[in-house]
Amino acid sequence: MKATRTLNKVAPNLLQISSNVSKDLCIPTRTKATLPERVREKLANGPSFQDFLRSSEPSENNNVPEEWNSYDGKLKREKGENERLRLPPWLKTKIPTGSQFAKVKEQLRTLNLHTVCEEARCPNIGECWGGGEHGTSTATIMVS
C-alpha cells in the first residue's frame, strides 16, 4: 500500500504515458505481397477452406456409421417443451464391462479409493480400466 502511494506521488501519469507509448509503437507486419515467391506458391497450392469442411454428400462421409445418417430424433426441444431429449447415437457410449474392469473396480472399492474418471463420469472409463489391447489398466486416484 505504501509503495503504491509513493508511486502515485513520483509518477502520477505513468499509466497514461505507458498506454500512449503502446499506441505509438509500430510493429511491422507482412502482407501476402511481401512474402517470398516460394511461400506465396505454397499458400496458393495448399489446402483451401473447403478442404476442411464436411461434405453434404453421404458417399463422401464414409467413416460415419449408417445409423447416424438415418437419425430422425430431435436435437432441440421446441419452445415450451419440457420432455427430456434422448441422446443421438453419436453421443452414446457402451457401458463398460469385462473381467479386467470389474477387477479394478473391486480393488478400488476394497481400498476405499475413487478415481478422477469416476467422479467426472468419463465415458471412456472402460478403455482405461479394461486395459485395451495390451492389457494394461490405468487410473488416476484421487487423494484428499
Buried (B, 14 or more C-beta within 10 A) or exposed (E): EEEEEEEEEEEEEEEEEEEEEEEEEEEEEEEEEEEEEEEEEEEEEEEEEEEEEEEEEEEEEEEEEEEEEEEEEEEEEEEEEEEEEEEEEEEEEEEBEEEBBEBBBEEBEEEEEBBEBBEEEBBEBBBBBBBEEEEEBEBEEEEE
